[in-house]
Structures are given as C-alpha cells and as structure tokens.
C-alpha cells in the first residue's frame, strides 16, 4: 500500500516537472517569437522609411531613360563627379566626371560586369581633342552618354550621377569600409582642403571622409605614387568597390536599409525610378562574388600637343565589347533591325518652325526611313502614341521623349505604327 502511494506521488512529481518544463519552453518560445517579430517590424519600418526617402530620387535636367523589363540586360552609366572649383561648389557646369563606369547586368546568367573608362581617354568634340572626363561639362548628359555608347558599342539605359558628398554619406550609411593600406598615401592640397594620410601596412576602417581620400589619391607630396597614373588609381578604386560589395551582401545590412536609402535619396541624380533602383539594388546584393567582373577599358598612352591622353583600342578591348554585346537581347536586336519598317508620323505641336524636320533628321540618322511630318494644335507635352510596345520602345531609345500612350482610333493615324507629337518641352538628344 505504501509503495502504491509513493508511486502516485512520484508520478505527480514527474508531471509537475514536465509541466514546469512546458511552461519554461513556452516562455522561451514566446521570447524568441517576440524577438523575431520585433526584428521583422524594425525591418519593415526601416524599409518603408527608406523607400519614402528613395522616392525623392530623380532629375529634371537628365535625359530620358531607355526602360527595359526585369528579365532583360541593362546598362547603367555611373558618373562620379569631382568637386570642381572649391570656391564655386554649387557650379555644376565646371565639374568633371572623375570616375566613369558602365554597369552591365545580365539577368540570364546573373553576371554584373563593371567597366571603368579612364578619364584621360581621348575623344573628339567639335573637331578638337578632349578627355572624356570633360564631355559632361561640355555637352551634358547626352554627350557623356553618347561617348560611352560609341566606345563600348552599347545602348545606355540609365544614368546615375554621384558627387563626393553622396559618396561620403553612402559609405557612412554602410558603417564604413575596412581596408588594408598597401602603400604610403600622403598628400595635401590646401586649395581643396584635402589632406590624405595613410601608412603602408595599417588596416583602417574608412568612414565617408576617409573613403573619399582613399578613392581620390594618386600621388604623394614628394611626387611618388601610382606608376601608371589613373589606370592604377582605377585598380585601387576597384579593390575598394569589391569591399563595398562584400559588405552590402552581409545579412546585417538589412538594419542599414533605411540610412542607405536616405543617403541615395538625398544625393543621387538619376533618370532611374525609385522602384528600379530598389529592384536592381536587391539583384546586385544577391550576386555571387564569382559573377561580378571589374575591368578597365584598355588604351595606349599618347602625348598630343603636350597633353597626355589614352587612345581607346577596340581590338585590345574585344573581350569587353564581346561580353557586353552578348548580353543584348534578341528582342532588342530584332527591333533595331526592323527600324526601317516602322511607319512614323511626326506632328509639330509648337510654334517652332522646322521642329518636326529636326526630329525626322534625328530618326533618319538612327535608321528610320518611313517618316511623314505635319502639324497639330499646340501642346506643352511631347508624347509617343502606339499600340505596339516593341516599336514604341525602339523609338524611345532614339528620341528624347519619355511620355507614351495608346494610339487613338483616328483615320489620320491608321497608316502609321507610331505617332510622335512634339510639344513645347521637346529637345533633341543633340541639345
């Protein structure tokens, strides 16, 4: 009898232990779930806040983009601006493109190719020799875009311009970048209030200001520095960019989403929409290290009239050109081949005589042959009208008009694939 009572007591004791264990487990599970919910809430709030900041991105002065779908290759021209004249920091017209890169992303193989174009590369502007880093100051976005396109035999879809203020804020938003210093980097320029001081062998966490110094350095006060000038500087920049990419792929970056987006929203000038920036940003963050290639457009150094240039050599760059060319979609290629089959009507809706003729000349030069012109009632906004999205997108690549809509069912439109209405805001790419 005593044994049975003891057995019952033991069973009750064991049940109490299990119950306590269950309660403890439940509390632990609730704690974990609460922590996860808190993290998710933080990420959502940060992302929403970041997207709100990103909505400020844009540019009224930049030329129209050539939009592509998410499953097509894309080319993004990235322009890093110098500070120009320190006494005229707000004068954008005298700033030059200190860094010129083309980002080519191919969604088929998920490869990102970053092509750096040396700023000393020779171009011709109005019959005179010039360096490509002067193209923006001379001819604006359309000029630097066309020079990059002609050099690499591609079409640029989007442009993003970043100055050093933006660069600093973005690096700060990332929490700094750790770099091992491979050479003494000691340079002072009182005129630009630039003071660089890094010692060989040290490992430094570069905040935005220090990262700018690292990025800009080419030579020391005593004249020593990169043996190959800007080419070695580009290589140094690419090492830094690789470190930035490594950090961006860290899961911890989720907690910095808001500050990164805010830095972009406040400082980037681009013709890419905020949704496109977010979409491509997420794609780039998921690229495997082996699928990211950074290369520099090769050329031959040459001194012309006492000025040093780099002469771009297409034969020496055939691998780059082939890689970029192979990323082109069949859809775009077939559309370009059929330009001479697209029937176009250009209607001048302004008081400017000859505007339709100028647009026709621009399209003729791009390969279109079936074009008629005419006039229509005045309007402020230019627009493309078509029911064929392929033909519409083809013309968007060659004419500086962003707005588009379906073609109305009018008798005078029936013989044409695309109707182009030139409003008061119309400007050719050449302007």
C-alpha positions in Angstrom: 0.0 0.0 0.0 2.9 2.4 1.0 4.6 1.6 -2.3 1.4 2.4 -4.3 1.1 5.8 -2.6 4.8 6.6 -3.3 4.3 5.6 -6.9 1.4 8.0 -7.2 3.4 10.8 -5.5 6.3 10.1 -7.9 4.0 10.3 -10.9 2.5 13.6 -9.7 6.0 15.0 -9.1 7.1 13.9 -12.6 4.1 15.5 -14.1 4.7 18.7 -12.2 8.3 18.8 -13.5 7.1 18.3 -17.1 4.5 21.0 -16.7 7.1 23.4 -15.4 9.3 22.4 -18.3 6.5 23.0 -20.7 5.9 26.4 -19.1 9.6 27.2 -19.4 9.7 26.1 -23.0 6.6 28.1 -23.8 8.1 31.2 -22.3 11.3 30.7 -24.3 9.3 30.2 -27.5 7.3 33.3 -26.8 10.5 35.2 -26.1 12.1 34.0 -29.4 8.9 34.7 -31.4 8.7 38.2 -29.8 12.3 38.9 -30.7 11.7 37.8 -34.3 8.5 39.9 -34.6 10.5 42.9 -33.3 13.2 42.4 -35.9 10.7 42.0 -38.7 8.8 45.1 -37.5 12.1 47.0 -37.4 13.0 45.9 -40.9 9.5 46.8 -42.3 9.5 50.2 -40.7 13.1 50.9 -41.8 12.3 49.7 -45.3 9.2 51.9 -45.6 11.1 54.8 -44.2 13.9 54.1 -46.7 11.6 53.8 -49.6 10.0 57.1 -48.7 13.4 58.7 -48.8 14.2 57.0 -52.1 11.1 58.5 -53.6 13.0 61.8 -53.7 15.4 60.4 -56.2 15.2 61.9 -59.7 16.4 64.7 -62.0 14.5 67.2 -64.1 17.7 68.0 -66.1 18.6 64.5 -67.0 17.8 63.0 -70.4 15.1 60.3 -70.6 15.9 56.7 -69.7 15.5 53.7 -72.0 13.5 51.4 -69.8 13.9 47.6 -70.0 12.0 44.8 -68.3 13.5 43.0 -65.3 14.4 39.9 -67.5 16.4 41.9 -70.0 20.1 43.0 -69.7 20.6 46.6 -68.5 23.5 49.1 -68.9 23.8 51.8 -66.2 26.3 54.7 -66.7 27.7 55.7 -63.3 29.3 59.2 -63.1 31.4 60.2 -60.1 31.8 64.0 -60.1 34.8 65.9 -58.8 34.3 69.0 -56.6 35.1 71.4 -59.5 36.2 74.8 -58.1 36.2 74.7 -54.2 35.2 78.4 -54.3 32.2 77.6 -56.5 30.8 74.3 -55.0 27.3 74.9 -56.5 28.5 75.5 -60.0 27.8 72.1 -61.6 28.8 73.2 -65.1 32.6 73.2 -64.3 32.6 69.8 -62.6 34.1 66.9 -64.4 33.5 63.2 -64.3 36.3 62.0 -62.0 35.0 58.4 -62.3 33.2 56.9 -65.3 31.8 53.3 -65.0 29.3 51.3 -67.0 27.4 48.6 -65.0 26.2 45.8 -67.3 23.8 43.3 -65.6 22.7 40.2 -67.4 19.7 38.5 -65.6 20.1 35.3 -67.7 23.5 34.4 -66.1 23.2 36.8 -63.1 26.5 38.4 -64.0 27.5 42.0 -63.2 30.2 43.5 -65.3 31.7 46.8 -64.2 33.7 48.6 -67.0 35.8 51.5 -65.8 36.5 54.1 -68.5 39.8 56.0 -67.8 39.1 59.8 -67.5 42.1 60.6 -69.8 40.6 58.6 -72.7 40.7 60.7 -76.0 37.5 61.8 -77.6 36.8 64.4 -80.3 34.5 67.3 -79.6 33.7 69.7 -82.5 36.9 68.7 -84.2 39.2 69.2 -81.1 40.9 66.7 -78.9 39.5 66.4 -75.4 39.5 63.9 -72.5 36.3 62.0 -71.9 36.0 63.4 -68.3 35.3 66.8 -70.0 32.4 65.5 -72.0 29.8 66.2 -69.3 31.0 69.8 -68.7 30.9 70.5 -72.5 27.8 68.6 -73.6 25.9 67.5 -70.5 24.4 64.0 -70.0 23.7 63.4 -73.7 27.4 63.9 -74.6 28.9 61.7 -72.0 26.2 59.1 -72.7 26.9 59.0 -76.4 30.7 58.9 -75.9 30.3 55.8 -73.6 27.9 54.2 -76.1 30.1 54.7 -79.1 33.2 53.5 -77.3 31.6 50.3 -76.0 29.1 49.7 -78.8 26.1 49.6 -76.4 22.9 51.5 -75.5 22.9 53.1 -72.1 19.6 52.5 -70.3 20.1 54.6 -67.2 22.4 57.2 -65.8 23.3 57.9 -62.1 25.4 60.9 -61.1 27.1 60.8 -57.7 29.2 63.6 -56.2 31.6 63.2 -53.3 29.1 64.4 -50.8 26.8 61.5 -51.8 29.8 59.1 -51.8 30.6 60.1 -48.2 27.1 59.7 -46.9 26.6 56.3 -48.6 29.8 54.9 -47.0 28.8 56.3 -43.6 25.4 54.7 -44.1 27.2 51.3 -44.7 29.1 51.8 -41.4 32.5 52.3 -43.0 34.7 50.0 -45.1 37.8 48.2 -43.7 40.8 48.4 -46.0 44.4 47.3 -45.7 46.7 50.1 -46.8 49.2 48.8 -49.4 51.3 51.9 -49.8 52.0 55.2 -48.1 49.4 57.7 -49.2 50.4 61.2 -48.0 49.1 64.2 -49.9 48.0 67.7 -49.0 46.1 70.3 -51.2 45.3 73.4 -49.3 43.2 74.8 -52.2 40.8 71.8 -51.9 41.2 71.4 -48.2 42.3 67.9 -49.0 44.6 66.1 -46.6 45.4 62.4 -47.1 47.5 60.4 -44.6 47.6 56.6 -44.7 50.6 54.5 -43.7 51.6 51.3 -45.5 50.6 48.1 -43.6 47.9 49.6 -41.4 44.3 48.4 -41.5 41.8 51.3 -41.4 38.1 51.5 -41.2 37.3 54.2 -43.7 34.3 56.4 -42.9 32.9 58.5 -45.7 35.5 61.3 -45.5 38.5 58.9 -45.3 37.0 56.7 -48.1 36.9 59.8 -50.3 40.6 60.5 -49.5 41.4 56.8 -50.3 39.4 57.0 -53.6 40.9 60.2 -54.8 44.6 59.6 -54.0 47.1 59.4 -57.0 50.4 60.7 -55.7 52.2 61.8 -52.6 53.6 65.2 -51.7 57.1 64.1 -52.8 55.9 63.1 -56.3 55.8 59.3 -55.7 52.6 57.4 -56.3 51.0 55.2 -58.9 53.4 54.3 -61.7 50.6 54.2 -64.3 48.6 57.2 -63.0 44.9 57.0 -63.5 45.0 53.3 -64.6 46.5 52.2 -61.2 44.1 54.6 -59.4 41.2 52.8 -61.1 42.6 49.5 -59.9 42.8 50.8 -56.4 39.2 52.0 -56.6 38.0 48.6 -57.9 39.6 47.0 -54.8 37.6 49.4 -52.6 34.4 48.7 -54.6 34.9 45.0 -54.1 35.0 45.6 -50.3 31.8 47.7 -50.6 30.1 44.8 -52.4 31.2 42.3 -49.8 29.7 44.5 -47.1 26.5 45.0 -49.0 25.9 41.3 -49.2 26.0 40.9 -45.4 22.7 40.0 -43.8 23.4 42.7 -41.2 22.9 45.3 -44.0 19.1 44.8 -43.5 19.4 47.0 -40.5 21.0 49.8 -42.5 18.5 49.8 -45.3 16.8 53.0 -44.2 20.0 55.0 -43.8 21.4 53.7 -47.2 18.2 54.6 -49.0 18.1 58.0 -47.3 21.7 58.7 -48.5 20.7 57.7 -52.0 17.5 59.8 -51.9 19.3 62.9 -50.7 22.3 62.9 -53.0 21.8 60.8 -56.2 20.8 62.4 -59.5 19.4 59.8 -61.9 16.8 59.1 -64.6 16.0 55.7 -62.9 12.8 55.4 -60.9 12.9 54.6 -57.2 11.3 51.2 -57.9 14.0 50.4 -60.5 16.8 51.5 -58.0 15.3 49.2 -55.3 14.8 46.3 -57.8 18.4 46.4 -59.2 19.8 47.1 -55.8 18.4 43.9 -54.5 19.6 42.0 -57.5 23.1 43.4 -57.2 23.2 42.5 -53.5 22.5 38.8 -54.3 25.2 38.5 -57.0 27.8 35.9 -56.2 31.4 37.1 -55.9 32.5 35.0 -58.9 29.7 36.5 -61.0 31.0 40.1 -60.5 33.7 41.2 -63.0 35.5 44.5 -62.8 37.6 45.5 -65.8 39.2 48.7 -67.2 38.8 49.8 -70.8 42.3 49.4 -72.3 44.2 52.0 -74.3 47.5 53.3 -75.5 49.1 56.3 -73.7 50.0 59.1 -76.1 51.1 62.7 -75.8 49.4 65.1 -78.2 50.4 68.8 -78.3 52.0 68.4 -74.8 48.9 66.8 -73.3 48.7 63.1 -72.2 45.8 61.0 -73.5 44.8 57.4 -73.5 43.8 56.2 -77.0 41.0 53.6 -76.8 41.8 50.5 -78.8 38.8 48.4 -79.8 40.9 45.4 -80.7 42.5 45.4 -77.3 39.0 45.6 -75.8 37.4 42.9 -77.9 36.7 40.7 -74.9 34.9 43.5 -73.1 32.9 44.5 -76.3 32.0 40.9 -77.0 30.8 40.4 -73.4 28.7 43.5 -73.5 27.4 42.6 -76.9 26.4 39.1 -76.0 24.3 40.5 -73.2 22.0 42.2 -75.8 18.6 40.5 -76.1 17.2 39.1 -79.3 14.2 41.2 -78.8 16.2 44.5 -78.9 18.3 43.3 -81.8 15.3 42.3 -83.9 13.7 45.6 -83.1 16.8 47.6 -84.2 17.0 45.6 -87.4 13.4 46.5 -88.3 13.7 50.3 -87.8 13.2 50.9 -91.5 9.9 49.1 -91.3 8.3 51.3 -88.7 5.8 53.8 -90.2 6.1 57.1 -88.3 4.1 60.3 -88.3 5.7 63.3 -86.6 3.4 66.2 -85.7 4.7 69.6 -84.6 2.5 70.9 -81.8 4.6 74.1 -81.2 5.2 77.5 -82.8 8.8 76.5 -83.7 9.1 76.1 -87.4 11.1 73.1 -88.6 10.9 71.2 -85.4 9.3 68.1 -87.0 12.0 68.2 -89.7 14.8 68.2 -87.0 13.2 65.2 -85.2 12.9 63.4 -88.6 16.6 64.0 -89.3 17.5 62.6 -85.9 15.4 59.4 -86.6 16.8 59.2 -90.1 20.3 59.1 -88.7 19.2 56.3 -86.3 18.0 54.2 -89.2 14.3 55.0 -89.6 13.2 55.7 -93.2 9.4 55.7 -93.3 8.6 59.1 -91.8 5.9 61.7 -92.6 5.6 65.1 -90.9 2.7 67.5 -90.2 1.3 70.0 -87.7 -1.3 69.7 -84.9 -2.8 72.0 -82.3 -0.4 73.4 -79.7 0.5 71.4 -76.6 3.2 71.6 -73.9 4.0 68.0 -73.5 5.6 65.7 -76.1 4.2 62.1 -76.4 4.6 58.9 -78.4 1.4 57.1 -79.4 1.4 53.5 -80.5 -0.3 50.1 -79.9 2.9 48.2 -80.5 5.1 48.2 -77.3 8.2 46.8 -79.2 8.1 49.6 -81.8 7.4 52.2 -79.1 10.4 51.1 -77.0 12.6 51.0 -80.1 11.8 54.7 -80.9 12.2 55.6 -77.2 15.8 54.6 -77.4 16.5 57.1 -80.2 14.2 60.0 -79.4 14.2 62.2 -76.3 10.6 61.6 -75.4 9.6 59.8 -72.2 5.7 60.0 -72.3 3.8 57.4 -74.2 0.2 56.2 -74.6 -2.1 54.1 -76.8 -2.7 55.3 -80.3 -6.2 56.8 -80.7 -8.5 55.4 -83.3 -8.3 58.2 -85.8 -8.5 57.9 -89.5 -5.3 60.1 -90.0 -3.4 57.7 -87.7 -4.4 54.4 -89.4 -1.4 54.3 -91.8 1.2 54.7 -89.1 2.7 52.4 -86.4 3.8 55.3 -84.2 2.6 58.9 -83.9 5.1 61.4 -82.4 3.6 64.6 -81.1 6.3 67.3 -80.4 5.3 69.6 -77.6 6.9 72.7 -76.2 9.1 70.6 -73.9 10.7 68.7 -76.8 14.5 68.7 -77.2 16.6 66.5 -79.4 19.4 64.4 -77.9 21.9 66.7 -79.6 20.9 69.7 -77.4 
